[in-house]
Amino acid sequence: MPEHSTEQISATLDAVYREESRRVLATLIRLLGDFDLAEEALHDAFRAALEQWPHEGVPANPRAWLVSTGRFKAIDRLRRRARFDKALAELAEHIDRDTHDDVGLDDASIADDRLRLIFTCCHPALAPEARVALTLREVCGLTTEEIARAFLTAPPTLAQRIVRAKAKIRDARIPYQVPAHAELPERLASVLQVLYLVFNEGYSASAGDAVTRSDLSGEAIRVARLLVALLPEAEAQGLLALMLIHESRRAARTSPQGELISLEDQDRSLWNAAQIAEGTALVEQALAAPQFGPYTVQAAIAVVHANAPTVVATDWDEIVALYNLLLRVTPSPIIELNRAVAVAMRDGPASGLALIDAIRERGDLADYHLLYAARADLCRRLGRTIEACAAYQQALNLTQQAPERRFLERRLAEMTG
């Protein structure tokens, strides 16, 4: 068999890693029953490929080769360690006996493995922050350092969070499976919440020098696409639609210098028409289902914005009506705030300001910078300069993202002349 250059094999392996590594890992977790052992096996398999493929050629089915090699490498590891722990010898024999080279390597089984992995990482028995970290690490393949940087957490703290989550899965014997139909609504809600949190951090970073984190929002969309393909439930479709329509505005949300641009000042010709069309179609599918939930309603609101030529020409009646529905589905002071802004656009700033002040007087969202930013904007539009300045300053005090701070500082400077 002809030898292949190391450079060619390295390039092929890089492509295979990008396309297949998460699929291979998901199947190895199913076969081996352990996250850490599966990750070791994955790396061993790719190392073996780098050594063998230059001489043997790239196999016809690289994914199956990697799974089979990873499985054998894991069994070898366990047998070597068995000198110190006899239980590992039993585990190695169990894996060798109950799994084989071609077990569940068809496309349907691989898809099931990925779905199992998503539901395992997002199990409600895990703490919410652990679900996010584990999903980004195991499903998306982000490094511990990347995840820690995105969520402003020290890497050792993030690493411990992932270790504890894996230990919880092992010790509580959380099953590596798609939940039964009766359990699906609760379990799917947990998965969607994780994807929503990841996307939000990518779409509007909570702190730092950039408005957005395209790597995080991109990963959330990728996993949401996978989820919809494997499990086309209405709320999964609604969440993917919401992500796509928000993501469609990315290019218009910041200037070339990275400065934040408000919705009313965005160049709508920069909005991604293909993402808007795909999101709109998904919303229509979700709304046609017998049951849908808050992500679908939020996506419907985003569709109204996305298809309006300008802020003034937006159908604010429709948006307020959808917020009314959203509040019935999932009451929340943040949704109340968003509705108040929509009411201000429909009925005038005084009407919106009254609703915002009602939220504020209840003590809700006391530490939420967007409440004060919204109040400042409405006071500015009403000519109430002193109140606007005070609200802009409160928003500034609570804002950690650098572009948002500069945006608020510019508004405050305009008010003070």
C-alpha positions as CSV (number, residue, x, y, z in Angstrom):
1,M,0.0,0.0,0.0
2,P,1.5,3.4,-0.9
3,E,2.8,5.6,1.8
4,H,1.1,9.0,2.3
5,S,2.9,12.1,3.4
6,T,2.7,13.1,7.0
7,E,1.4,16.5,5.9
8,Q,-1.5,15.0,3.9
9,I,-2.4,12.7,6.7
10,S,-2.3,15.5,9.3
11,A,-4.6,17.7,7.1
12,T,-7.0,14.7,6.7
13,L,-6.9,14.0,10.4
14,D,-7.6,17.7,11.2
15,A,-10.6,17.6,8.9
16,V,-11.8,14.3,10.4
17,Y,-11.3,15.7,13.9
18,R,-13.4,18.8,13.1
19,E,-16.2,16.7,11.5
20,E,-16.2,13.5,13.5
21,S,-14.6,13.9,16.9
22,R,-17.8,14.8,18.8
23,R,-19.6,11.9,17.1
24,V,-16.8,9.5,17.9
25,L,-16.7,10.7,21.5
26,A,-20.5,10.3,22.0
27,T,-20.3,6.7,20.7
28,L,-17.3,5.9,22.9
29,I,-19.2,7.2,25.9
30,R,-22.0,4.8,25.1
31,L,-19.6,1.9,24.7
32,L,-17.4,2.6,27.6
33,G,-19.9,4.2,30.0
34,D,-17.4,6.8,31.3
35,F,-16.7,10.3,30.1
36,D,-13.0,10.4,31.1
37,L,-12.2,7.0,29.7
38,A,-14.0,7.9,26.5
39,E,-11.9,11.1,26.1
40,E,-8.7,9.2,26.7
41,A,-9.8,6.7,24.2
42,L,-10.6,9.4,21.7
43,H,-7.2,10.9,21.9
44,D,-5.5,7.5,21.8
45,A,-7.4,6.7,18.6
46,F,-6.4,9.9,16.9
47,R,-2.8,9.3,18.0
48,A,-2.9,5.8,16.5
49,A,-4.3,7.2,13.3
50,L,-1.4,9.7,13.0
51,E,1.0,6.7,13.4
52,Q,-0.8,4.2,11.2
53,W,-2.6,6.0,8.4
54,P,0.6,7.3,6.7
55,H,1.5,3.6,6.1
56,E,-1.9,1.9,5.8
57,G,-3.9,4.7,4.1
58,V,-7.0,6.4,5.3
59,P,-9.7,3.8,6.1
60,A,-12.9,3.8,4.1
61,N,-14.9,4.7,7.2
62,P,-12.7,6.8,9.4
63,R,-15.3,7.2,12.1
64,A,-15.8,3.5,12.5
65,W,-12.0,3.0,12.6
66,L,-11.6,5.6,15.3
67,V,-14.4,4.1,17.4
68,S,-13.0,0.6,17.1
69,T,-9.5,1.7,17.8
70,G,-10.6,3.9,20.8
71,R,-12.5,0.9,22.2
72,F,-9.5,-1.4,22.0
73,K,-7.2,1.3,23.5
74,A,-9.6,1.8,26.4
75,I,-9.7,-1.9,27.1
76,D,-5.9,-2.0,27.0
77,R,-5.8,0.9,29.4
78,L,-8.1,-0.8,31.9
79,R,-6.2,-4.0,31.7
80,R,-2.9,-2.2,32.4
81,R,-4.5,-0.4,35.4
82,A,-6.0,-3.7,36.6
83,R,-2.7,-4.6,38.3
84,F,-3.6,-2.0,40.9
85,D,-7.4,-2.4,40.9
86,K,-9.0,-5.7,40.1
87,A,-12.4,-4.1,39.5
88,L,-10.9,-2.5,36.4
89,A,-10.1,-6.0,35.0
90,E,-13.8,-6.9,35.4
91,L,-14.8,-3.7,33.7
92,A,-12.4,-4.4,30.8
93,E,-13.8,-7.9,30.4
94,H,-17.4,-6.4,30.5
95,I,-16.6,-3.9,27.8
96,D,-14.8,-6.5,25.6
97,R,-17.7,-9.0,26.0
98,D,-20.7,-6.7,25.6
99,T,-19.4,-4.4,22.8
100,H,-17.8,-5.2,19.5
101,D,-16.3,-3.4,16.5
102,D,-19.4,-2.6,14.6
103,V,-21.9,-2.1,17.4
104,G,-24.2,0.7,16.5
105,L,-21.9,2.5,14.1
106,D,-24.6,3.3,11.5
107,D,-25.8,6.9,11.0
108,A,-28.9,6.4,13.0
109,S,-27.0,5.0,16.0
110,I,-24.5,7.8,15.9
111,A,-27.3,10.3,15.8
112,D,-28.9,8.6,18.9
113,D,-25.5,8.7,20.6
114,R,-25.2,12.5,20.1
115,L,-28.8,13.0,21.4
116,R,-28.1,10.8,24.4
117,L,-25.0,12.9,25.2
118,I,-26.9,16.2,25.0
119,F,-29.6,14.9,27.4
120,T,-26.9,13.5,29.8
121,C,-25.0,16.7,29.9
122,C,-28.2,18.7,30.5
123,H,-29.7,16.4,33.1
124,P,-31.7,18.3,35.7
125,A,-29.9,16.6,38.6
126,L,-26.8,18.7,37.7
127,A,-26.5,22.3,38.7
128,P,-27.4,24.7,35.9
129,E,-23.8,26.1,35.7
130,A,-22.5,22.5,35.5
131,R,-24.9,21.7,32.6
132,V,-23.6,24.7,30.6
133,A,-20.0,23.8,31.3
134,L,-20.4,20.1,30.5
135,T,-22.3,20.7,27.3
136,L,-19.8,23.2,26.0
137,R,-16.9,20.8,26.9
138,E,-18.4,17.4,25.7
139,V,-21.0,18.3,23.1
140,C,-19.3,21.4,21.6
141,G,-15.7,20.4,22.2
142,L,-14.6,23.8,23.6
143,T,-11.6,23.7,25.9
144,T,-11.8,24.4,29.6
145,E,-9.9,27.6,29.1
146,E,-12.3,28.8,26.4
147,I,-15.3,28.1,28.5
148,A,-13.8,29.8,31.5
149,R,-12.9,32.9,29.5
150,A,-16.4,33.2,28.1
151,F,-18.1,33.1,31.5
152,L,-15.4,35.0,33.4
153,T,-14.5,32.0,35.6
154,A,-11.1,30.9,36.6
155,P,-10.0,27.8,34.6
156,P,-9.4,25.7,37.7
157,T,-12.9,26.6,39.0
158,L,-14.4,25.7,35.7
159,A,-12.4,22.4,35.5
160,Q,-13.7,21.4,39.0
161,R,-17.2,22.2,37.9
162,I,-16.9,19.7,35.0
163,V,-15.2,17.1,37.2
164,R,-18.0,17.3,39.8
165,A,-20.6,17.1,37.0
166,K,-19.0,13.9,35.7
167,A,-18.8,12.4,39.2
168,K,-22.5,13.2,39.8
169,I,-23.4,11.4,36.6
170,R,-21.3,8.4,37.6
171,D,-22.3,8.3,41.3
172,A,-26.0,9.0,40.7
173,R,-26.0,6.5,37.9
174,I,-27.6,9.0,35.6
175,P,-28.6,7.0,32.5
176,Y,-26.9,7.7,29.2
177,Q,-30.2,7.8,27.2
178,V,-32.9,9.9,25.6
179,P,-35.7,10.2,28.2
180,A,-38.9,8.3,27.9
181,H,-41.8,10.2,26.3
182,A,-43.4,11.0,29.7
183,E,-40.2,12.6,30.9
184,L,-39.4,14.4,27.7
185,P,-41.0,17.9,28.3
186,E,-39.1,18.5,31.6
187,R,-35.8,17.1,30.2
188,L,-36.1,18.9,26.9
189,A,-36.7,22.2,28.8
190,S,-33.4,21.7,30.6
191,V,-31.6,21.2,27.3
192,L,-33.2,24.2,25.7
193,Q,-32.4,26.4,28.8
194,V,-28.7,25.4,28.5
195,L,-28.6,26.3,24.8
196,Y,-30.4,29.6,25.4
197,L,-27.9,30.6,28.1
198,V,-25.0,29.7,25.9
199,F,-26.4,31.6,22.9
200,N,-27.3,34.7,25.1
201,E,-23.7,34.9,26.3
202,G,-22.5,34.7,22.8
203,Y,-25.1,37.2,21.4
204,S,-24.6,39.8,24.1
205,A,-21.5,39.1,26.2
206,S,-22.0,39.8,29.9
207,A,-18.6,41.5,30.2
208,G,-15.4,42.1,28.3
209,D,-14.3,44.1,25.3
210,A,-16.7,42.8,22.7
211,V,-20.4,43.0,22.2
212,T,-20.7,39.4,21.0
213,R,-18.9,36.1,21.2
214,S,-19.5,34.4,17.8
215,D,-17.9,31.2,18.9
216,L,-20.5,30.7,21.7
217,S,-23.5,31.7,19.7
218,G,-22.3,29.6,16.8
219,E,-21.9,26.6,19.0
220,A,-25.4,27.1,20.4
221,I,-26.9,27.3,16.9
222,R,-25.0,24.2,15.8
223,V,-26.2,22.1,18.7
224,A,-29.7,23.5,18.3
225,R,-29.7,22.4,14.7
226,L,-28.6,19.0,15.7
227,L,-31.3,18.8,18.3
228,V,-34.0,19.9,15.9
229,A,-32.8,17.3,13.3
230,L,-32.8,14.6,15.9
231,L,-35.9,15.7,17.8
232,P,-38.2,18.1,15.9
233,E,-40.2,19.4,18.8
234,A,-42.0,22.8,18.5
235,E,-40.0,24.5,21.2
236,A,-36.7,23.2,19.9
237,Q,-37.7,24.7,16.5
238,G,-38.7,27.9,18.2
239,L,-35.4,28.3,20.0
240,L,-33.4,27.6,16.9
241,A,-35.6,30.2,15.1
242,L,-35.0,32.7,17.9
243,M,-31.2,32.2,17.7
244,L,-31.1,32.5,13.9
245,I,-33.1,35.7,13.7
246,H,-31.0,37.3,16.5
247,E,-27.8,36.1,14.9
248,S,-29.0,37.6,11.5
249,R,-28.4,41.1,13.0
250,R,-24.8,40.4,14.1
251,A,-23.1,42.4,11.3
252,A,-25.2,45.5,12.0
253,R,-25.0,45.5,15.8
254,T,-21.5,47.0,16.0
255,S,-19.4,49.5,14.0
256,P,-16.1,48.5,12.3
257,Q,-14.5,49.9,15.5
258,G,-16.5,47.5,17.7
259,E,-18.9,50.2,19.0
260,L,-22.5,49.2,19.8
261,I,-25.2,50.4,17.4
262,S,-28.8,50.6,18.7
263,L,-31.6,48.9,16.8
264,E,-33.0,52.1,15.4
265,D,-29.6,53.1,13.9
266,Q,-28.7,49.7,12.4
267,D,-28.2,49.3,8.7
268,R,-30.9,46.7,8.0
269,S,-29.3,45.8,4.6
270,L,-26.6,44.1,6.6
271,W,-29.1,41.7,8.2
272,N,-28.7,38.1,7.0
273,A,-31.7,37.5,4.8
274,A,-31.1,33.7,4.7
275,Q,-31.1,33.3,8.5
276,I,-34.2,35.5,8.7
277,A,-36.0,33.3,6.1
278,E,-34.9,30.1,7.8
279,G,-36.0,31.4,11.2
280,T,-39.3,32.6,9.9
281,A,-40.1,29.2,8.4
282,L,-39.2,27.5,11.7
283,V,-41.5,29.8,13.6
284,E,-44.3,29.0,11.3
285,Q,-43.7,25.3,11.8
286,A,-43.6,25.7,15.6
287,L,-46.7,27.8,15.7
288,A,-48.6,25.2,13.7
289,A,-47.9,22.5,16.4
290,P,-50.5,21.6,19.0
291,Q,-48.4,23.0,21.8
292,F,-45.6,25.6,21.8
293,G,-44.0,27.6,24.5
294,P,-42.0,30.8,25.4
295,Y,-39.1,30.3,22.9
296,T,-41.5,30.1,20.0
297,V,-43.3,33.3,21.2
298,Q,-40.0,35.1,21.5
299,A,-39.1,33.9,18.1
300,A,-42.4,35.2,16.7
301,I,-41.6,38.7,18.2
302,A,-38.1,38.5,16.6
303,V,-39.8,37.7,13.2
304,V,-41.9,40.9,13.4
305,H,-38.8,43.0,14.1
306,A,-36.8,41.2,11.3
307,N,-39.4,41.8,8.7
308,A,-40.0,45.5,9.4
309,P,-38.3,48.0,7.2
310,T,-37.6,50.5,10.0
311,V,-38.2,50.8,13.8
312,V,-41.0,53.3,13.2
313,A,-42.7,51.0,10.6
314,T,-42.6,48.0,13.0
315,D,-46.0,46.4,13.9
316,W,-45.8,47.4,17.5
317,D,-49.4,46.3,18.1
318,E,-48.4,42.8,17.1
319,I,-45.3,42.9,19.3
320,V,-47.3,44.1,22.4
321,A,-49.9,41.4,21.8
322,L,-47.1,38.8,21.6
323,Y,-45.6,40.1,24.8
324,N,-49.0,39.8,26.4
325,L,-49.1,36.2,25.4
326,L,-45.5,35.6,26.6
327,L,-46.3,37.0,30.0
328,R,-49.2,34.6,30.3
329,V,-47.0,31.7,29.3
330,T,-44.0,32.6,31.5
331,P,-44.4,35.6,33.8
332,S,-41.1,37.5,34.3
333,P,-40.1,41.1,35.1
334,I,-37.6,41.1,32.2
335,I,-40.5,40.2,29.8
336,E,-42.5,43.0,31.5
337,L,-39.6,45.4,30.8
338,N,-39.4,44.4,27.2
339,R,-43.2,44.8,26.9
340,A,-42.9,48.3,28.4
341,V,-40.4,49.3,25.7
342,A,-42.8,48.0,23.1
343,V,-45.7,49.9,24.6
344,A,-43.5,53.1,24.6
345,M,-43.0,52.6,20.9
346,R,-46.7,52.1,20.3
347,D,-48.3,54.6,22.7
348,G,-45.5,57.0,23.5
349,P,-42.6,57.2,26.0
350,A,-44.8,58.3,28.9
351,S,-46.9,55.1,28.7
352,G,-43.8,53.0,28.7
353,L,-42.1,54.9,31.5
354,A,-45.1,54.4,33.8
355,L,-44.8,50.6,33.3
356,I,-41.0,50.7,33.9
357,D,-41.4,52.7,37.1
358,A,-44.0,50.2,38.3
359,I,-41.4,47.4,37.9
360,R,-38.8,49.5,39.6
361,E,-41.1,50.4,42.5
362,R,-41.7,46.7,43.2
363,G,-38.0,46.3,43.6
364,D,-37.7,44.0,40.6
365,L,-34.6,44.2,38.4
366,A,-32.9,46.5,40.9
367,D,-29.5,45.4,39.6
368,Y,-30.4,45.0,35.9
369,H,-28.6,47.7,33.9
370,L,-31.0,47.4,31.0
371,L,-33.9,48.7,33.1
372,Y,-32.1,51.9,33.9
373,A,-30.9,52.2,30.3
374,A,-34.5,51.9,29.0
375,R,-35.7,54.3,31.6
376,A,-33.0,56.8,30.7
377,D,-33.9,56.6,27.0
378,L,-37.6,57.3,27.7
379,C,-36.8,60.2,30.0
380,R,-34.5,61.6,27.3
381,R,-37.3,61.4,24.8
382,L,-39.6,63.2,27.2
383,G,-37.1,65.9,27.8
384,R,-36.6,65.0,31.5
385,T,-32.9,65.5,31.4
386,I,-32.0,65.3,35.1
387,E,-33.8,61.9,35.4
388,A,-32.3,60.7,32.2
389,C,-28.8,61.5,33.4
390,A,-29.3,59.8,36.7
391,A,-30.7,56.7,35.0
392,Y,-27.8,56.6,32.5
393,Q,-25.4,56.8,35.4
394,Q,-27.2,53.9,37.3
395,A,-27.0,51.8,34.1
396,L,-23.3,52.6,33.8
397,N,-22.6,51.6,37.4
398,L,-24.1,48.1,36.6
399,T,-22.6,47.5,33.2
400,Q,-19.4,45.4,32.7
401,Q,-19.3,45.2,28.9
402,A,-16.9,47.8,27.5
403,P,-18.9,48.7,24.3
404,E,-22.1,49.1,26.3
405,R,-20.3,51.3,28.7
406,R,-19.0,53.5,25.9
407,F,-22.5,53.7,24.4
408,L,-24.0,54.8,27.7
409,E,-21.2,57.3,28.3
410,R,-21.9,58.8,24.9
411,R,-25.6,59.2,25.7
412,L,-24.8,60.7,29.1
413,A,-22.3,63.1,27.4
414,E,-25.0,64.2,24.9
415,M,-27.4,64.9,27.8
416,T,-25.0,67.0,29.8
417,G,-24.0,69.0,26.7
